[in-house]
C-alpha cells in the first residue's frame, strides 16, 4: 500500500494468484517465453489448455483457419451477413420501430462464426428467428454469470459441465427457464439452475451439429462446401490430426471456444463504436469518419475489400479506439512459470505462482492513454513518435505473446 492508501502495484488476489498493475511489466509475462503457461482449466481447447506441449498441437491445428489469407477469403460471408443486418435496420426505419443494435450486432457476428466454425449458420438474423436470437444471447449471457466462480475454484468446471448436460437440458425440456429468469435476482439457486440451463442450451445446439457432421461421410456433405471451408468439418476429416484432437470432447470444447471468441468480442466492439460515434459529444468524429468513407466509396452500391479499408486512417483509428474501450479479452489472463522463479522489481515470485494483469487497468491507464475513458480516435496519430509507439505497444485487447488470441 502506498502513501495514498492505494493497493499495489502487486497484490495477492486469491490463494493461487498475484495481480500486477504496472504497464511496464506487461510484456514481461505476455511474451513468447514457453515457460510462461496458462493455468490449466481441464478444458480441451487451444485457449484454455495450460502446458505448452499440450497447447502447441492444438494451436498448429487451428493456425491455417485463422491466417490472414483465410480470413480474407471469408469476405463474401461477412458481406452477406452485413447485408442481412442492414435489411433489419431499413425495415426498422420504414416502420418507425426501435431496434437494439447491440442485439443485432451479436446476431450478425454469431451467424458469421457459426457458418465458419460449423459449416451451417444459426441464421439468427433470418426473418422469423427473433426468438431464437434472443434465446441464444440470453444463454450466452448466463454462461458468463458464474464464470468468475469457475475461475476461482479449481475442479468446479468438471461438475458444472456434468450439470450442464444433465440438469441444464432437463430445465429446457420441462420449460422452467422463464420462471428462473423471473427469480434470478432473488435466489442463488435460480441463478445456478439458469446457468446450467444456458449450458444445456449450448450443449444441445452444438452436439446436434457435431453429431450431424460426424455422421456425414465427407466434409463435402456439409453446407460449408458451397461457400467456405468450415473449421470443425475439416477437423473431423483431417487425417494429419491425431485422433485425440478429433474425439468428441476436444471438438466440443474447440467449438464453444471459437463461437464465444468469434461473436461476443466483435459484437461488443461494434456496440462500443456505435455508442460513441452517435453520442452528442462525438458528432465531429462521426462527420470525419463519414467524409473519409464517402471519399473512399463514392458509390454506395459498391464495397471495398478489407485490404483497402485497413488503409483508411480515420476508420483505423476508430477501430483501435473502440477495441481499447471495449477491452477485447476483459478477464484476467494469468500466466504460470512452473520451471523457475520470476521477479517483479525487488519481489521474488516463486515458481508455480499464477501472475496476471487486467486489460482494463492497462487500457484505462492515464499514464499511457491520457483522458483514458474518453473516445478519442485522434490519439492514434497525435503526439510524438515515442508516444505513438507507446500507445501501439499497450493496445492489447487480445493479449500478446505466444498465448495471445489466435488470428491476431
FIDOZA-567614 format. One record per residue (C-alpha): x, y, z. Coordinates in Angstrom, 1 decimal. Layout:
# residues N
((X Y Z)),
...
//
This chain:
# residues 408
((0.0 0.0 0.0)),
((1.4 3.4 -1.0)),
((1.2 6.8 0.9)),
((-2.2 7.5 -0.7)),
((-3.7 4.3 0.6)),
((-3.8 2.6 -2.8)),
((-3.1 -1.1 -3.0)),
((-0.4 -2.4 -5.3)),
((1.1 -2.3 -7.7)),
((1.5 -6.0 -6.8)),
((-1.1 -7.8 -4.6)),
((-2.4 -11.3 -3.9)),
((-6.0 -11.6 -5.1)),
((-6.6 -15.2 -4.1)),
((-4.6 -18.1 -2.6)),
((-3.2 -19.0 -6.1)),
((-2.7 -15.8 -7.9)),
((-0.9 -12.4 -7.8)),
((-2.1 -9.4 -9.8)),
((0.2 -6.6 -11.0)),
((-0.9 -3.2 -12.2)),
((2.1 -1.7 -14.0)),
((2.1 -1.2 -17.8)),
((5.9 -1.5 -17.9)),
((5.7 -5.1 -16.7)),
((3.1 -6.3 -19.2)),
((5.4 -7.7 -21.8)),
((7.5 -9.5 -19.1)),
((4.7 -12.0 -18.7)),
((2.9 -11.8 -22.0)),
((5.6 -12.8 -24.4)),
((6.9 -15.8 -26.3)),
((8.6 -17.5 -23.3)),
((7.4 -21.1 -23.4)),
((7.8 -21.4 -19.7)),
((5.0 -18.9 -19.1)),
((2.0 -21.1 -19.4)),
((-1.7 -20.6 -18.8)),
((-3.4 -22.2 -15.8)),
((-4.9 -25.5 -16.8)),
((-8.7 -25.4 -16.6)),
((-9.2 -29.0 -17.8)),
((-10.8 -27.8 -21.0)),
((-9.5 -29.2 -24.2)),
((-9.2 -26.2 -26.5)),
((-6.4 -24.0 -27.6)),
((-7.4 -21.1 -25.4)),
((-7.6 -22.9 -22.0)),
((-5.0 -25.6 -22.3)),
((-2.2 -24.8 -19.9)),
((1.1 -26.7 -20.6)),
((2.9 -25.7 -23.8)),
((3.5 -29.2 -25.1)),
((-0.3 -29.8 -25.0)),
((-1.2 -26.4 -26.3)),
((1.1 -26.3 -29.4)),
((-0.6 -29.2 -31.3)),
((-4.0 -27.5 -30.8)),
((-2.6 -24.2 -32.0)),
((-1.0 -25.7 -35.1)),
((-4.3 -27.4 -36.0)),
((-6.1 -24.0 -35.9)),
((-3.4 -21.8 -37.5)),
((-4.5 -22.4 -41.1)),
((-8.1 -21.4 -40.4)),
((-7.1 -18.1 -38.8)),
((-4.4 -16.9 -41.2)),
((-4.7 -13.5 -42.9)),
((-5.3 -15.1 -46.3)),
((-8.1 -17.4 -44.9)),
((-9.8 -14.5 -43.2)),
((-9.7 -12.5 -46.5)),
((-11.4 -15.4 -48.2)),
((-14.4 -15.0 -45.8)),
((-15.2 -11.5 -47.1)),
((-18.3 -12.8 -49.1)),
((-19.6 -14.5 -45.9)),
((-19.1 -11.3 -43.9)),
((-20.7 -9.1 -46.5)),
((-23.7 -11.4 -46.8)),
((-24.4 -11.0 -43.1)),
((-23.8 -7.3 -43.1)),
((-26.4 -7.0 -45.8)),
((-28.8 -9.0 -43.6)),
((-28.1 -6.6 -40.7)),
((-28.8 -3.6 -43.0)),
((-32.1 -5.1 -44.0)),
((-33.2 -5.1 -40.4)),
((-32.1 -1.5 -40.0)),
((-34.0 -0.4 -43.1)),
((-37.1 -2.3 -42.0)),
((-37.0 -0.6 -38.6)),
((-36.6 2.8 -40.2)),
((-39.5 2.2 -42.5)),
((-41.8 1.0 -39.7)),
((-40.5 3.6 -37.2)),
((-39.7 0.9 -34.7)),
((-37.0 0.9 -32.1)),
((-34.2 -1.6 -32.5)),
((-31.5 -2.9 -30.2)),
((-28.2 -2.6 -32.1)),
((-26.2 -4.5 -29.5)),
((-28.5 -7.5 -30.1)),
((-28.3 -7.2 -33.9)),
((-24.5 -6.9 -33.9)),
((-24.2 -10.1 -31.8)),
((-26.7 -11.9 -34.0)),
((-24.7 -10.9 -37.1)),
((-21.3 -12.0 -35.6)),
((-22.8 -15.2 -34.3)),
((-24.2 -16.1 -37.8)),
((-20.7 -15.4 -39.3)),
((-18.8 -17.5 -36.8)),
((-21.3 -20.4 -36.7)),
((-21.1 -20.6 -40.5)),
((-17.4 -20.6 -40.5)),
((-17.0 -22.9 -37.5)),
((-19.7 -25.5 -38.1)),
((-20.4 -25.0 -41.8)),
((-24.0 -24.0 -41.0)),
((-25.1 -20.6 -39.8)),
((-27.5 -20.3 -36.9)),
((-29.4 -17.7 -39.1)),
((-30.2 -15.5 -36.1)),
((-30.8 -12.6 -38.5)),
((-33.2 -14.6 -40.7)),
((-36.7 -13.4 -40.7)),
((-38.8 -15.1 -38.1)),
((-35.8 -16.1 -36.0)),
((-36.1 -13.3 -33.5)),
((-36.9 -15.6 -30.6)),
((-34.1 -17.9 -31.4)),
((-31.7 -15.0 -31.4)),
((-32.9 -13.8 -28.0)),
((-32.6 -17.3 -26.6)),
((-29.1 -17.7 -27.9)),
((-27.9 -14.4 -26.5)),
((-29.6 -14.9 -23.1)),
((-28.0 -18.3 -22.9)),
((-24.6 -16.9 -23.6)),
((-25.0 -14.1 -21.1)),
((-25.9 -16.5 -18.3)),
((-23.0 -18.8 -19.1)),
((-20.8 -15.9 -18.1)),
((-22.9 -15.1 -14.9)),
((-20.9 -17.6 -12.8)),
((-17.7 -17.9 -14.8)),
((-15.9 -15.9 -12.1)),
((-16.7 -18.7 -9.7)),
((-15.3 -21.4 -12.0)),
((-12.0 -19.5 -12.4)),
((-11.5 -19.3 -8.6)),
((-12.5 -22.8 -7.6)),
((-10.3 -25.4 -9.4)),
((-12.2 -28.6 -10.4)),
((-15.7 -26.9 -10.3)),
((-15.8 -26.8 -14.1)),
((-16.0 -30.6 -14.3)),
((-19.0 -30.6 -12.0)),
((-20.7 -27.7 -13.9)),
((-20.1 -29.4 -17.3)),
((-21.9 -32.5 -16.0)),
((-24.7 -30.4 -14.6)),
((-25.0 -28.6 -17.9)),
((-25.5 -31.8 -19.7)),
((-27.9 -33.3 -17.2)),
((-29.7 -30.7 -15.2)),
((-29.5 -28.0 -17.8)),
((-31.2 -30.0 -20.6)),
((-33.8 -31.0 -18.1)),
((-34.5 -27.4 -17.3)),
((-35.1 -26.7 -21.0)),
((-37.1 -29.8 -21.5)),
((-39.6 -29.1 -18.7)),
((-39.9 -25.4 -19.7)),
((-38.9 -23.8 -16.4)),
((-36.4 -21.3 -17.9)),
((-39.0 -18.3 -17.9)),
((-39.6 -18.9 -14.2)),
((-35.9 -19.0 -13.5)),
((-35.5 -15.7 -15.4)),
((-38.1 -14.0 -13.2)),
((-36.4 -15.2 -10.0)),
((-32.8 -14.9 -11.0)),
((-32.1 -11.9 -8.7)),
((-33.9 -13.4 -5.7)),
((-32.5 -16.9 -5.4)),
((-28.9 -18.0 -6.0)),
((-30.5 -21.4 -6.7)),
((-32.3 -19.9 -9.6)),
((-29.1 -18.4 -10.9)),
((-27.3 -21.7 -10.7)),
((-30.1 -23.6 -12.4)),
((-30.4 -20.9 -15.1)),
((-26.6 -21.1 -15.6)),
((-26.9 -24.8 -16.2)),
((-30.0 -24.3 -18.5)),
((-27.8 -22.0 -20.6)),
((-25.1 -24.6 -20.5)),
((-27.6 -27.2 -21.6)),
((-28.8 -25.0 -24.4)),
((-25.3 -24.7 -25.9)),
((-24.6 -28.4 -25.3)),
((-27.7 -29.5 -27.2)),
((-27.2 -27.0 -30.0)),
((-23.5 -27.8 -30.5)),
((-23.9 -31.5 -30.0)),
((-26.6 -31.6 -32.6)),
((-24.3 -30.0 -35.2)),
((-21.3 -32.2 -34.2)),
((-23.4 -35.4 -34.4)),
((-24.6 -34.4 -37.9)),
((-21.1 -33.6 -39.1)),
((-19.6 -36.8 -37.7)),
((-22.3 -38.9 -39.4)),
((-21.5 -37.4 -42.8)),
((-19.3 -39.4 -45.0)),
((-17.2 -36.5 -46.1)),
((-16.9 -32.7 -45.4)),
((-18.4 -32.0 -48.8)),
((-21.7 -33.4 -47.5)),
((-22.0 -30.3 -45.3)),
((-23.3 -26.9 -46.2)),
((-19.8 -25.5 -45.8)),
((-18.6 -26.9 -49.1)),
((-20.7 -24.5 -51.0)),
((-19.1 -21.4 -49.6)),
((-16.3 -21.6 -47.1)),
((-14.1 -24.4 -45.7)),
((-15.5 -24.7 -42.2)),
((-13.3 -25.4 -39.3)),
((-14.9 -28.3 -37.5)),
((-15.9 -30.4 -40.6)),
((-12.3 -30.1 -41.8)),
((-11.0 -31.0 -38.3)),
((-13.1 -34.2 -38.3)),
((-11.8 -35.4 -41.6)),
((-8.2 -34.2 -41.4)),
((-6.0 -37.4 -41.3)),
((-3.0 -35.4 -40.3)),
((-4.5 -34.5 -36.9)),
((-4.2 -37.1 -34.2)),
((-7.4 -38.9 -33.2)),
((-7.3 -37.4 -29.8)),
((-8.0 -33.9 -31.3)),
((-10.9 -35.3 -33.3)),
((-12.7 -37.0 -30.5)),
((-16.0 -35.7 -29.1)),
((-14.8 -33.6 -26.1)),
((-12.0 -31.7 -27.8)),
((-14.3 -30.9 -30.8)),
((-17.0 -29.7 -28.4)),
((-14.6 -27.5 -26.4)),
((-13.0 -26.1 -29.5)),
((-16.4 -25.3 -31.0)),
((-17.5 -23.4 -27.8)),
((-14.2 -21.5 -27.7)),
((-14.5 -20.4 -31.4)),
((-18.1 -19.4 -31.0)),
((-17.6 -17.4 -27.8)),
((-14.4 -15.7 -29.1)),
((-15.8 -15.0 -32.5)),
((-19.1 -13.3 -31.8)),
((-19.1 -11.6 -28.4)),
((-15.8 -9.5 -28.6)),
((-16.7 -8.3 -32.1)),
((-20.3 -7.6 -31.2)),
((-19.3 -5.6 -28.2)),
((-16.6 -3.6 -30.1)),
((-19.2 -2.7 -32.7)),
((-21.6 -1.7 -30.0)),
((-18.9 0.5 -28.3)),
((-18.0 2.2 -31.6)),
((-21.7 2.9 -32.4)),
((-22.4 4.3 -28.9)),
((-19.5 6.7 -29.0)),
((-20.0 7.8 -32.6)),
((-23.7 8.6 -32.1)),
((-23.2 10.4 -28.8)),
((-23.8 14.2 -29.0)),
((-20.2 14.9 -27.9)),
((-18.8 12.9 -30.8)),
((-20.6 14.5 -33.7)),
((-17.3 15.7 -35.2)),
((-15.9 12.1 -35.0)),
((-18.9 10.7 -37.0)),
((-18.6 13.6 -39.5)),
((-14.9 12.9 -40.1)),
((-15.5 9.2 -40.5)),
((-18.4 9.6 -42.9)),
((-16.3 12.1 -45.0)),
((-13.5 9.6 -45.3)),
((-15.8 6.7 -46.2)),
((-17.7 8.8 -48.8)),
((-14.4 9.8 -50.4)),
((-13.1 6.2 -50.5)),
((-16.5 4.7 -51.6)),
((-18.3 7.3 -53.7)),
((-20.8 4.7 -55.0)),
((-22.9 3.4 -52.1)),
((-23.7 0.2 -54.0)),
((-20.0 -0.8 -54.1)),
((-17.9 -2.2 -51.3)),
((-14.1 -2.0 -50.7)),
((-12.2 -5.2 -49.8)),
((-10.6 -5.4 -46.3)),
((-7.1 -4.7 -47.8)),
((-8.3 -1.3 -48.9)),
((-10.4 -0.5 -45.8)),
((-7.5 -1.0 -43.5)),
((-5.6 1.8 -45.3)),
((-8.2 4.4 -44.3)),
((-6.6 6.3 -41.4)),
((-9.6 7.6 -39.6)),
((-11.5 4.3 -39.9)),
((-8.4 2.5 -38.5)),
((-8.3 5.0 -35.6)),
((-11.9 4.4 -34.8)),
((-11.4 0.7 -34.8)),
((-8.4 0.9 -32.5)),
((-10.2 3.3 -30.1)),
((-13.2 1.0 -30.0)),
((-11.1 -2.0 -29.2)),
((-9.3 -0.1 -26.5)),
((-12.5 0.9 -24.8)),
((-14.3 -2.5 -25.3)),
((-11.2 -4.3 -24.0)),
((-11.4 -7.5 -26.1)),
((-10.5 -10.1 -23.5)),
((-11.7 -8.4 -20.3)),
((-10.9 -11.1 -17.8)),
((-7.6 -11.6 -16.1)),
((-5.2 -13.8 -18.1)),
((-2.8 -15.3 -15.5)),
((0.5 -16.9 -16.5)),
((2.3 -19.6 -14.5)),
((6.1 -20.4 -14.7)),
((6.4 -23.9 -13.3)),
((10.1 -24.1 -14.1)),
((11.8 -21.1 -12.4)),
((11.1 -18.1 -10.1)),
((10.2 -14.8 -11.7)),
((10.8 -11.3 -10.4)),
((8.8 -8.1 -10.2)),
((11.2 -5.3 -9.1)),
((12.5 -6.4 -5.7)),
((9.9 -9.1 -5.2)),
((10.6 -12.8 -5.9)),
((7.7 -14.7 -7.2)),
((8.1 -18.5 -6.5)),
((7.7 -20.8 -9.5)),
((4.2 -22.3 -9.8)),
((2.6 -19.0 -8.8)),
((0.0 -17.6 -11.2)),
((0.6 -13.9 -12.1)),
((-1.8 -11.8 -14.1)),
((-2.7 -8.4 -15.3)),
((-6.0 -6.9 -16.4)),
((-6.6 -5.1 -19.8)),
((-8.9 -2.6 -18.2)),
((-6.1 -1.4 -15.9)),
((-3.8 -1.0 -18.9)),
((-6.3 0.5 -21.5)),
((-7.6 3.0 -18.9)),
((-4.2 3.9 -17.5)),
((-3.8 7.7 -17.7)),
((0.0 7.3 -17.9)),
((-0.4 5.6 -21.3)),
((-3.7 7.0 -22.5)),
((-4.4 10.5 -21.2)),
((-8.1 11.1 -20.6)),
((-8.4 7.3 -21.0)),
((-12.2 6.9 -20.6)),
((-12.9 9.4 -23.4)),
((-13.4 8.3 -27.0)),
((-10.6 10.0 -28.9)),
((-9.7 8.4 -32.3)),
((-7.2 11.3 -32.8)),
((-5.0 9.9 -30.1)),
((-3.8 7.3 -32.6)),
((-2.0 10.0 -34.8)),
((-1.4 12.8 -32.3)),
((1.7 13.3 -30.2)),
((5.4 12.5 -30.6)),
((6.7 9.4 -32.3)),
((7.7 7.9 -28.9)),
((4.1 8.5 -27.6)),
((2.6 6.9 -30.7)),
((4.8 3.8 -30.3)),
((3.9 3.6 -26.6)),
((0.2 3.6 -27.4)),
((0.6 0.9 -30.0)),
((2.7 -1.2 -27.6)),
((0.0 -1.1 -24.9)),
((-3.1 -1.6 -27.1)),
((-3.6 -5.3 -26.2)),
((-7.3 -6.2 -26.5)),
((-6.4 -9.7 -27.4)),
((-3.2 -10.0 -25.3)),
((0.3 -10.5 -26.7)),
((2.9 -13.3 -27.0)),
((2.7 -16.9 -27.8)),
((-0.7 -17.3 -26.0)),
((-2.4 -14.3 -27.4)),
((-5.8 -14.8 -29.1)),
((-5.3 -16.6 -32.4)),
((-5.9 -14.8 -35.6)),
((-4.3 -11.5 -34.4)),
//
